């Protein structure tokens, strides 16, 4: 199974560049991770730069995270955690590494420009392409129901709302909240995969 970091990064979209996380991304990413309006709906809110360092450079996290640049400036991250799809024992091997959970975080200054939509759409192209990408069967995303901007983004990129769960998610400030589940399969994915032709090959490669 091809892993996310095995692909020939970086990947250029129309206006963004996706690439693996580097150590010098610590302070540019802290610029938005330190903002309460950004971390309001995220799984964690690092208390300080050192806590952020531990999180952003976590060897468990970096293999599934890509930094998003626009005009040479870091504006966010997109994440794809690949795991096994649910399957009965007799066919479990066919479900291995065929599902992924999608995540993303963007600097508020990137809002209203379509950069998050562009980056997430490109990551889905990577997820589903069987030749140049990961060849996954399904991608899903979970979020707090009140995170309406994120729900709209998922719908723009072609994901389907599959469930509205009642008071199943505990928020650090709001207590028990509703959550939403979104998903899309490779068969449903309709965006052309020509984006993957924009992988920037290392110098000297064919």
N, C-alpha and C positions, 0 to 999 in steps of 0.2 A: 504494500500500500504506500503510495506517495504521500509524504508528509508536507504540510504547508511550507515549511522552510526549505524543502528540497527543490522547490520551484525556482526559476531563474529571476529572482527579484533584482531590481524594482520593476513594478508594473505601472505604466503611464495610462491614465484615462484622459478624457478631454482636457481637464483642468487640474487633476490631482495626480500625485505619485504615491504609490503604496510600496512600503519596504519594511524589512524587519527592524525591530527595536534595537537601538544602540545605547551605550552608556551615556553618550553626550545628549541623549533625549531627556535626561532627568529634569533639567530646569525648564526646557520648553513645555514639557507635559505638565509640570507642576504649576505653570501659569494658569491652567484651567482646572486641574484637579483640586486646587486650593479654594475654588469658588463654590460657595454653598449652593448657588443656583445650578451648578453642574452636578455636584455629588448628591443632590436632593433625591434622585431616583436611582442612583448607582448602588451596587452591592456594598461598597465601602467608601468611607470618607477619611483618608489619611490625615492624621492630626498635625503632621509637620513634614518638612522635607525629608527627614531620615525615614519616617514611616512610608513616605511615598517611594523613596529609593528601594526599600525592601520589597514593596509591591511591584513597582514597574520593572525591576530587574530580577524578579522571582524566576528561577529557572523552570518552574512549572508553568508560568504565565507567558514568558517570552516566546516559546515555540508556537503559540497560537495567536499572537498579537502582531499587528502591522501598524506602523505609524503612517498617518496620512499627511502629506505635504501639499501645499498650494503656493505657487510662486516662491518655492524654496523655503517656506515657513511651515513649521509643524502646526497643524490645526486640529489634530485629533488622532484617534486610534480606532481600528476595527478589529474584531476578534472572532475566531472560528474555532470552537472546541469540538474536535472530532471524537466520536465514541461509537459504540455498537448500537445498532437498532435493536428493538425488542424482537425476539424470535423464539420459536419453539426449538427444543434441543436438537431435533433432527436436521434442522436447516440453519443452525446458529452460525455456522461458518460463513454463510452467504450474507449475513447481517453484520459481519465484523467490519468496523470502521466505515459504515455506510451512512451514518447520521452525524449531524453537527448542530451545535447551538451557536447562534449568532449574537454578537454584542457590539456596541460602539459607544464612543464618547467623543464629543466635539467641543472645541472652543466656541464660546458665544459669538465671537467676532466672525465665525464662519457661518453663522445662522443667516437664513434668508437668501442664500446664494446657490443652494442646491448641491453644495459640496458633499454633504453627508449622504444624500441620495446617490450621487455619482460613485462615491467610494463603496457604499454598501452594495450597490448594483454590480460593481466590478468584482467584489468579493464573492457574491453569489455566482457570477460567471466562473470564477476560479473553482468554486465548490462543485459545480455540476459538470464542467467540461471533462469528458472522458479521455481526451487526448492530451491537452496541455494543462489540465487542472487535476482535481482530486477525484472526479468521477463519483461523487456522493449520490445517494438516493433521495435524501431528504434533509432540509434545514429547518430548524425551528427557532423561535425566540419567545421569551417570557418577559413580562413587564408589569409594573403597577398600572392598574386601570386608569388612574388619574394622570398618567404620563401621556397626555393626548398627542403631543408633538411627536413622540416616538411611535405611537400607533399610526399616525398619519404617514410617517416615513416608511414603515413596514408595508403599508398598503400601497404606497407609491411604487415600491420596488416589486410589487406583485405577490406579496405574501397574503395569506388568507387568515382571517380571524377564525379560530377553531373553538375557542372556549372562553367564557367569562366565569371565573371562579370567585366565589363569594367569601370575603374575609379570610383568605387562606395565606396571606403574605404579611409578615410583621415588619413594619416600617420603624426606623429608629426614632422618629418624631411623632408619627401619626397613629401608631398602634396598628391594629389589625386592619388590613386593607384588601380590597378586591384586586385580582390580577387578571391579565389577559394572556392567552396563548395563541401564537401565530405559527403558521407553517407553510411550506411549499415543497413540492417534490420535483425531481428532475423532469418528469413527464409534463408537469404543468408549467415549467419555466419557459417563458416565451421571448425573453430578451436575447437578441443575437449574441453569440459568444465571440464575435470578432474582436472584442476588447483584449483577448488573450494574445492577439498578434502584437500587442504593444508591450509585452515583456521586453525589458531592455537587456539584451544579451551582454555578458561580460566581454570586455575588450579582448580581441583575439579569437573569440569563438566564431563558429561557422554561422 
